[in-house]
Amino acid sequence: MEQYNVTGMSCAACSARVEKAVCAVEGVSSCSVSLLTNSMGVEGSASAKEIIAAVEEAGYGASLKSAEPKQKAQNNADALEDKETPVLKKRLWASVGFLAVLMYISMGHVMWGWPLPAFLAENCIATGIAQLILTGIVMVINQKFFISGFKGLIHKAPNMDTLVALGSGASFIYSVYALYLMTEEVIAGNLAEAHHYLHEFYFESAAMILALITVGKMLEARSKGKTTDALRSLMNLAPKTANVIRGDEEITVGIEEVRKGDIFVVRPGENIPADGVVTEGETAVNEAALTGESVPVDKTVGSSVSAATINQSGFIKCEATRVGEDTTLSQIIKMVEGAAATKAPIAKVADKVSGIFVPAVIGIAAVTLIVWLALGETFGFAIARAISVLVISCPCALGLATPVAIMVGSGVGAKNGILYKTAASLEEAGRAQIVIMDKTGTITKGEPTVTDIALAEGVNENAIMKIAVALEEKSEHPLAKAIVRKGEELEIKTPGVSDFYALPGNGVTGILGGISVFGGNYDFIKNTSPVPTEAEEQAKAFAEEGKTPLFFSGNGRFLGIIAVADVIKEESPKAIEELKNMGIKTVMLTGDNERTANAIAKQVGVDEVIAGVLPEGKEEAVRRFKEQGKVVMVGDGINDAPALTSADIGIAIGAGTDVAIDCADIVLMQSRLSDVPAAVRLGRATLRNIHQNLFWAFIYNSIGIPLAAGAFIAFGLELNPMFGAAAMSLSSFCVVTNALRLNLVNIFDPKHDKKIKLKETNKDANPTLSVPEESPEAVEEKTEVPEKAVEEIIEEQKEEPQMTEKTFGVAGMMCAHCEARVKKALEEIEGVAEAVPSCLYDNVKVKMTAQVSDEAIKEAVEKAGYSIK
């Protein structure tokens, strides 16, 4: 997605107009405009020149972000700084100064008899001209409303400024006309009648409307500035300089000069300038800026470090592995910006309304004027009602309802190490109904650990560990590494074995101190020494708990069992319990055997477990569960990538592979399962906030517009244009302020969790991959089908088209968006029933109900921007 800066937008109608104009450009597949950040994301093959021309033709300005000077691009935090509020504040104070004098004359003197100099008090024309001049000054100070408003009218794209300009302008023009009539009465000598026209002036309304709208704009700008605080604070974390070793000398360079492979030095208290690997020294690093976790993490030689984290204790040297825009911090910033630049599905209704809102309001104002004149009211009364309609209507409240909540929500997530890639992923997280989790690396730590040591009679722990470490340190098996790590923890020293042999599927053997020693499974060890019954029972108990028992013997004597298992993360049971308390169904997917899977499932308390599945099987399971509700898939490995892509929301554990992270919609930086319920909780809070904002925006306009038009005058409710302007000012401010409340949400607090209900599904549908065995009677009962029904089924099967399937290699697919484009292109071909692309395997499976040529497939793929290989 190419990012652009957009200038000149003032309300939701503006962003809708820009989006419509860009979407009309040939080659643009999607466009998302953010009023909050004044930015635009465009996907497609159209050139930047064509897109910028379309925006300019619509009456706005645009520039390509990537074309900005490097220094400017690196100073993105300055771009997010609130520059609008100070300008609006100056305009407001200048307006208020002249408005105060105007109000004294128009309200204080005319209505309440407050004193004025004789040349004004005794001359009604002079009083009128003074009001005209003061109002004109206020209009000049706030000329931006008129320039933007009438520019929108010229381009047939009226916006909020158009409503303000028309309302204020109509008040001013009518007042000038009333002043002209007053002058005629004075010339005719009708002074009593002339003084009556002082009450027909709306000069103060024209000026007050502008001042009040400026107040609202200033409050809105200030609140909008706060919504980007999280993103701005992330950008400010980026170090400005780095201490780099060049030759034999340590020099300080700008962060943009650091290159991959450079050796940089970090002293205690300094920020780490780039992602890298420690080559010398030991320290503790505070990674709270990236993960939200305040407890420092120990780093030694070989440990990875990230830019913007703080070195707390030791002196270290590191080799830069990722610099500039490739660092973890830069990726986080991109994700948060991306979430703000995209639109949530829930915003579509507001966007549609915003697109027609301003023309509709202008139409309602015109009808209001005509109706009141037709009912016999004075022109002054009718124009006041029409002006009230113009100035009370607020498209901004509608347009800001969703983006401000998304920006604040994604910022809160980033502070806590939860990164939402798009606005849709934040919304969908709040709708989650089923959470499917991969076992290894997600629920468990992902690396085998020694959990138990069961000793034979007369053998001590040190003896068996010496033999086990001596044997396993020469083995490449993952379970062997667990025993070696345990030996390092216990500081066991061993001379090692000679004549080492690894017997695949059985175990290992060698000579230690002239004695033959063995390690492996039960079937292997029982041939080297007798295994006591108690040991066999203990091994079965270990297996039932999901642990792998490794037997050891030496010199014909059984020594004991060391149990190894992929242990459960400490927070996993609590995280799963929280999900269940939220009414979410929990499922564990694993390629492990059923016995191990069930043991883990029992310990963590998941609702359902599916064992022995391959990557394709995981994807199939996700698709079946989608029939029951919104599915979230949590994983960390390459084998989870297809399932992450297939799910409604894919959540990748941050310590996982790059492929998994690329395929996911949400990334958990801390690799904690407890962040999954937190991500859902934040999604729900954001969704609730959006609903509140939209409700307020729709209700405000639904009640405000009829009230301003005079629909409730029969009940004694009449709205002065000035009060209408005040209401408009506060509406956007209320929406933005409500969104800021998300900053107060504790996403790790389960106290306010509410259960949701899964939608009803077909009782015969079975989401699991294994079907439980049924009794012969039950099967027989199910298969009793009337003869007529059998004939109908046969006929239906005859009518069904024959399905054929072909697999094509596709080059160029990088992510889920690429897959979606290839899928869409192929499924538009007549005869193609379904296309299943995979960026992981670089291919696409095409299911066809009719003959489709390979050339047609190739042409469609190439048209989408990829190639058949």
RAPETA-V552316 format. One record per backbone hydrogen bond with DSSP energy under -0.5 kcal/mol. CO is the residue of the C=O (numbers start at 1). NH is the residue of the N-H. If there is no record, write none. Layout:
BEGIN
CO | NH
CO | NH
END
This chain:
BEGIN
2 | 42
3 | 65
3 | 66
4 | 40
5 | 63
7 | 61
11 | 14
11 | 15
12 | 16
13 | 17
14 | 18
15 | 19
16 | 20
17 | 21
18 | 22
19 | 23
20 | 24
22 | 25
25 | 28
27 | 29
27 | 45
27 | 46
30 | 43
32 | 41
33 | 35
34 | 38
34 | 39
38 | 6
39 | 34
40 | 4
41 | 32
42 | 2
43 | 29
43 | 30
47 | 51
48 | 52
49 | 53
50 | 54
51 | 55
52 | 56
53 | 57
54 | 58
55 | 60
56 | 59
61 | 7
63 | 5
64 | 67
65 | 68
69 | 73
70 | 74
71 | 75
72 | 75
73 | 76
75 | 78
75 | 79
76 | 80
78 | 81
81 | 83
83 | 87
84 | 88
85 | 89
86 | 90
87 | 91
88 | 92
89 | 93
90 | 94
91 | 95
92 | 96
93 | 97
94 | 98
95 | 99
96 | 100
97 | 101
98 | 102
99 | 103
100 | 104
101 | 105
102 | 106
103 | 107
103 | 108
104 | 109
105 | 110
107 | 111
107 | 112
108 | 112
108 | 114
109 | 113
117 | 120
117 | 121
118 | 122
120 | 123
122 | 124
123 | 127
124 | 128
125 | 129
126 | 130
127 | 131
128 | 132
129 | 133
130 | 134
131 | 135
132 | 136
133 | 137
134 | 138
135 | 139
136 | 140
137 | 141
138 | 142
140 | 143
142 | 145
142 | 146
143 | 147
144 | 148
145 | 149
146 | 150
147 | 151
148 | 152
149 | 153
150 | 154
151 | 155
152 | 157
153 | 156
159 | 162
159 | 163
160 | 164
161 | 165
162 | 166
163 | 167
164 | 168
165 | 169
166 | 170
167 | 171
168 | 172
169 | 173
170 | 174
171 | 175
172 | 176
173 | 177
174 | 178
175 | 179
176 | 180
177 | 181
178 | 182
179 | 183
180 | 184
181 | 185
182 | 186
183 | 187
184 | 188
185 | 190
186 | 189
189 | 191
190 | 194
191 | 195
192 | 196
193 | 197
194 | 197
195 | 198
196 | 199
197 | 200
197 | 201
198 | 201
202 | 206
203 | 207
204 | 208
205 | 209
206 | 210
207 | 211
208 | 212
209 | 213
210 | 214
211 | 215
212 | 216
213 | 217
214 | 218
215 | 219
216 | 220
217 | 221
218 | 222
219 | 223
220 | 224
221 | 225
222 | 226
223 | 227
224 | 228
225 | 228
226 | 229
228 | 232
229 | 233
230 | 234
231 | 235
232 | 236
233 | 237
234 | 237
234 | 238
235 | 238
240 | 255
242 | 244
242 | 253
243 | 265
244 | 246
244 | 251
245 | 247
245 | 263
246 | 249
249 | 246
249 | 251
251 | 244
251 | 253
253 | 242
254 | 257
255 | 258
259 | 262
262 | 264
262 | 320
263 | 245
264 | 318
265 | 243
266 | 316
267 | 270
270 | 311
272 | 308
275 | 321
275 | 322
276 | 305
277 | 319
278 | 302
280 | 317
283 | 299
284 | 312
284 | 313
285 | 287
285 | 297
286 | 310
287 | 290
287 | 291
288 | 292
292 | 294
297 | 285
299 | 283
300 | 303
303 | 278
305 | 276
306 | 309
309 | 272
309 | 311
310 | 286
310 | 312
311 | 269
316 | 266
317 | 279
317 | 280
318 | 264
318 | 320
319 | 277
320 | 261
322 | 275
323 | 326
324 | 327
327 | 331
328 | 332
329 | 333
330 | 334
331 | 335
332 | 336
333 | 337
334 | 338
335 | 339
336 | 340
337 | 341
338 | 342
344 | 347
345 | 348
346 | 349
346 | 350
347 | 351
348 | 352
349 | 353
350 | 354
351 | 355
352 | 356
353 | 356
353 | 357
354 | 358
356 | 360
357 | 361
358 | 362
359 | 363
360 | 364
361 | 365
362 | 366
363 | 367
364 | 368
365 | 369
366 | 370
367 | 371
368 | 372
369 | 373
370 | 374
371 | 375
372 | 377
373 | 376
378 | 382
379 | 383
380 | 384
381 | 385
382 | 386
383 | 387
384 | 388
385 | 389
386 | 390
387 | 391
388 | 392
389 | 393
394 | 398
395 | 399
396 | 400
397 | 401
399 | 403
400 | 404
402 | 406
403 | 407
404 | 408
405 | 409
406 | 410
407 | 411
408 | 412
409 | 413
410 | 414
411 | 415
412 | 416
413 | 416
413 | 418
414 | 417
417 | 419
417 | 669
418 | 420
419 | 421
419 | 667
422 | 426
423 | 427
424 | 428
425 | 429
426 | 430
427 | 430
428 | 431
429 | 432
433 | 585
434 | 436
434 | 632
435 | 587
436 | 634
437 | 589
438 | 443
439 | 442
439 | 443
439 | 444
443 | 569
447 | 567
449 | 565
452 | 563
453 | 455
454 | 561
456 | 459
460 | 464
461 | 465
462 | 466
463 | 467
464 | 468
465 | 469
466 | 470
467 | 471
468 | 472
469 | 473
470 | 497
471 | 474
472 | 475
477 | 480
477 | 481
478 | 482
479 | 483
480 | 484
481 | 485
482 | 486
483 | 487
484 | 488
485 | 489
486 | 490
487 | 492
488 | 491
498 | 511
501 | 503
501 | 509
502 | 504
503 | 506
503 | 507
506 | 521
507 | 503
508 | 519
509 | 501
510 | 512
510 | 517
511 | 498
512 | 515
515 | 512
516 | 555
517 | 510
518 | 553
519 | 508
520 | 551
521 | 525
522 | 526
524 | 527
525 | 528
525 | 529
530 | 532
532 | 536
533 | 537
534 | 538
535 | 539
536 | 540
537 | 541
538 | 542
539 | 543
540 | 544
541 | 545
542 | 545
542 | 547
543 | 546
547 | 549
548 | 564
549 | 551
550 | 562
551 | 520
552 | 559
552 | 560
553 | 518
554 | 557
557 | 554
559 | 456
560 | 552
561 | 454
561 | 563
562 | 550
563 | 451
563 | 452
564 | 548
565 | 449
565 | 567
567 | 445
569 | 572
569 | 573
571 | 575
572 | 576
573 | 577
574 | 578
575 | 579
576 | 580
577 | 581
578 | 582
579 | 582
579 | 584
580 | 583
582 | 756
585 | 435
586 | 607
586 | 608
587 | 437
588 | 610
589 | 439
590 | 613
592 | 612
593 | 597
594 | 598
595 | 599
596 | 600
597 | 601
598 | 602
599 | 603
600 | 604
601 | 605
601 | 606
608 | 588
610 | 590
614 | 618
615 | 619
616 | 620
617 | 621
618 | 622
619 | 623
620 | 624
621 | 625
622 | 626
624 | 627
625 | 628
625 | 629
628 | 759
630 | 433
630 | 434
631 | 648
631 | 649
632 | 436
633 | 635
633 | 651
634 | 438
635 | 653
636 | 657
637 | 640
638 | 641
640 | 644
641 | 645
642 | 646
643 | 647
649 | 633
649 | 651
650 | 652
650 | 665
650 | 666
651 | 635
652 | 668
653 | 656
657 | 661
658 | 662
659 | 663
660 | 664
665 | 421
666 | 652
667 | 419
667 | 669
668 | 654
668 | 671
672 | 675
673 | 676
673 | 677
674 | 678
675 | 679
676 | 680
677 | 681
678 | 682
679 | 683
680 | 684
681 | 685
682 | 686
683 | 687
684 | 688
685 | 689
686 | 690
687 | 691
688 | 692
689 | 693
690 | 694
691 | 695
692 | 696
693 | 697
694 | 698
695 | 699
696 | 700
697 | 701
698 | 702
699 | 703
700 | 704
701 | 705
702 | 706
703 | 707
704 | 708
705 | 709
706 | 710
706 | 711
707 | 710
710 | 713
712 | 715
712 | 717
713 | 716
716 | 718
718 | 720
720 | 723
720 | 724
721 | 725
722 | 726
723 | 727
724 | 728
725 | 729
726 | 730
727 | 731
728 | 732
729 | 733
730 | 734
731 | 735
732 | 736
733 | 737
734 | 738
735 | 739
736 | 740
737 | 741
738 | 741
739 | 742
740 | 743
741 | 744
742 | 745
745 | 747
746 | 749
748 | 750
750 | 753
762 | 765
765 | 767
775 | 779
776 | 780
777 | 781
778 | 782
779 | 783
781 | 784
783 | 785
786 | 790
787 | 791
788 | 792
789 | 793
790 | 794
791 | 795
792 | 796
793 | 797
794 | 798
795 | 799
796 | 800
804 | 848
806 | 846
808 | 844
809 | 869
811 | 867
815 | 819
816 | 820
817 | 821
818 | 822
819 | 823
820 | 824
821 | 825
822 | 826
823 | 827
824 | 828
826 | 829
829 | 832
831 | 833
831 | 849
831 | 850
834 | 847
835 | 837
836 | 845
838 | 842
838 | 843
842 | 810
843 | 838
844 | 808
844 | 846
845 | 836
845 | 847
846 | 806
847 | 833
847 | 834
848 | 804
853 | 857
854 | 858
855 | 859
856 | 860
857 | 861
858 | 862
859 | 863
860 | 864
861 | 866
862 | 865
867 | 811
END
